[in-house]
Amino acid sequence: MKKTKEMSICALFAALICAGAFMKLPTPLPITLQTLFTCLAGLVLGGKKGSVAVGVYIFIGLIGLPVFAEGGGLSYVLKPSFGYILGFLPATFITGKIAEKQIKFRRFIFASFVGMVIIYIIGLAYYFLISRYYLKNQLDVVWLIIYGFIMTLPGDILMCILSTSLGVKLKKTIKF
């Protein structure tokens, strides 16, 4: 019974991440709710199970189901923005590992911000490399930092606060 419950909750979080790809904040740049749900998966499910949920999401997107913000399929790895999706996996794992120790708002908000930093590091590096070396764009690093980090940061800070608030409540409710 416990395994069934764990699998069901992981599947639920994978579905939430899929849905989050199509829920966008009304900002100049498209900010989806994927980061909210990947962070929440780590906070609520822990590092291992949260990563399973994110891994399922990435897998079903890469096999062709249109669950990413702009579709799906193996060719999606050639999109500069795919790096952020790749960042979800280690970010969720680390967020979950930090949050597993105790259910406290301060620990959860710290875990959320650590996860967000991981997503940004992987996402920006991947964006730069694919743009520069695959797409052959002479990408300006200042442009990348402004549009790939500074302009999305307020929305992502909001996602961290929201996921922390929800995560503390859900973690106390969902028992494994």
C-alpha positions in Angstrom: 0.0 0.0 0.0 2.8 2.4 0.9 4.5 1.9 -2.6 1.2 2.6 -4.3 0.6 5.8 -2.3 4.2 7.0 -3.1 3.8 6.2 -6.8 0.5 8.0 -6.9 1.8 11.1 -5.2 4.9 11.2 -7.5 2.6 10.8 -10.5 0.4 13.7 -9.2 3.4 15.9 -8.9 4.6 15.0 -12.4 1.1 16.0 -13.6 1.3 19.3 -11.7 4.6 20.1 -13.3 3.1 19.3 -16.7 0.2 21.6 -16.0 2.5 24.3 -14.6 4.3 24.5 -18.0 1.1 26.0 -19.4 0.2 28.3 -16.5 2.0 31.5 -17.1 2.4 34.6 -15.0 1.4 37.8 -16.8 4.9 39.3 -17.1 6.9 40.6 -20.1 8.8 37.3 -20.2 7.0 34.0 -20.0 7.3 32.7 -16.4 5.6 29.4 -15.9 4.6 27.6 -12.7 6.9 24.7 -13.4 9.4 26.0 -10.9 6.7 26.3 -8.3 5.8 22.6 -8.7 9.3 21.3 -9.1 10.3 23.1 -5.9 7.2 21.9 -4.2 7.9 18.3 -5.2 11.3 18.5 -3.5 9.9 20.1 -0.4 7.0 17.7 0.0 8.3 14.5 -1.4 11.9 14.8 -0.4 15.0 14.6 -2.7 14.6 11.1 -4.0 10.8 10.9 -4.6 10.7 14.6 -5.8 13.4 13.8 -8.4 11.4 10.8 -9.5 8.4 13.1 -10.2 10.6 15.5 -12.1 12.3 12.7 -14.0 9.0 11.3 -15.1 8.0 14.8 -16.4 11.3 15.2 -18.3 11.0 11.6 -19.7 7.5 12.0 -21.0 8.4 15.3 -22.6 11.4 13.9 -24.3 9.5 10.9 -25.7 7.2 13.3 -27.5 4.3 14.3 -25.2 3.8 18.1 -25.5 4.3 18.8 -21.8 7.0 21.4 -22.1 6.1 25.0 -22.4 6.7 24.9 -26.2 5.9 21.3 -27.0 7.9 18.1 -26.5 10.1 15.6 -28.3 13.8 14.7 -28.3 14.6 17.8 -30.5 13.6 19.9 -27.5 17.2 19.4 -26.1 18.4 21.7 -28.8 16.3 24.6 -27.5 18.3 27.0 -25.4 15.6 27.0 -22.7 15.9 23.2 -22.2 18.7 23.9 -19.7 16.2 25.2 -17.2 14.2 21.9 -17.5 17.4 20.0 -17.0 18.1 22.1 -13.9 14.8 21.0 -12.4 16.2 17.5 -11.6 19.2 18.3 -9.5 17.4 21.4 -8.0 14.5 19.2 -6.8 16.9 16.6 -5.4 18.9 19.2 -3.4 15.8 21.1 -2.3 14.3 17.9 -1.1 17.5 16.8 0.7 17.7 20.1 2.6 14.0 20.1 3.5 14.0 16.5 4.7 15.7 17.4 7.9 12.8 19.3 9.5 9.6 21.1 8.6 10.4 24.7 9.3 9.6 27.7 7.2 13.2 29.0 7.3 14.7 25.7 6.2 12.1 25.3 3.4 12.7 28.9 2.1 16.5 28.3 2.2 16.0 25.0 0.3 13.8 26.7 -2.3 16.3 29.4 -3.0 19.2 26.9 -3.2 17.1 25.0 -5.8 16.4 28.1 -7.7 20.1 29.0 -7.9 20.8 25.5 -9.3 18.1 26.0 -11.9 19.6 29.3 -12.9 23.2 28.1 -13.1 22.3 25.1 -15.3 19.7 27.0 -17.3 21.9 30.0 -18.1 25.0 27.9 -18.9 23.0 25.6 -21.2 21.3 28.6 -22.9 24.6 30.2 -23.5 26.2 27.0 -24.9 23.3 26.0 -27.2 22.9 29.6 -28.5 26.6 30.1 -29.1 27.7 26.8 -30.4 24.7 25.1 -31.9 22.6 28.0 -33.1 25.7 30.0 -33.9 24.3 33.2 -32.3 26.7 35.7 -31.0 24.9 35.9 -27.7 25.8 38.8 -25.5 26.4 37.6 -21.9 24.9 40.9 -20.6 21.7 40.2 -22.6 21.6 36.7 -21.2 21.9 37.9 -17.6 19.3 40.6 -18.0 16.7 38.4 -19.8 17.6 35.0 -18.5 18.1 36.0 -14.8 17.3 39.6 -13.8 13.9 39.9 -15.5 12.7 36.4 -14.3 14.1 36.7 -10.8 11.1 38.5 -9.2 8.7 35.9 -10.4 11.0 33.1 -9.3 11.3 34.7 -5.8 7.5 34.7 -5.7 7.6 31.0 -6.7 10.0 30.2 -3.8 7.8 32.0 -1.3 4.7 30.3 -2.6 6.2 26.8 -2.7 7.6 27.3 0.8 4.2 28.3 2.2 2.4 25.5 0.5 5.2 23.0 1.2 5.2 23.5 5.0 1.4 22.9 5.0 1.4 19.9 2.6 4.4 18.2 4.3 2.5 18.1 7.6 -0.5 16.7 5.8 1.1 14.1 3.4 2.7 11.3 5.4 4.9 8.6 3.9 
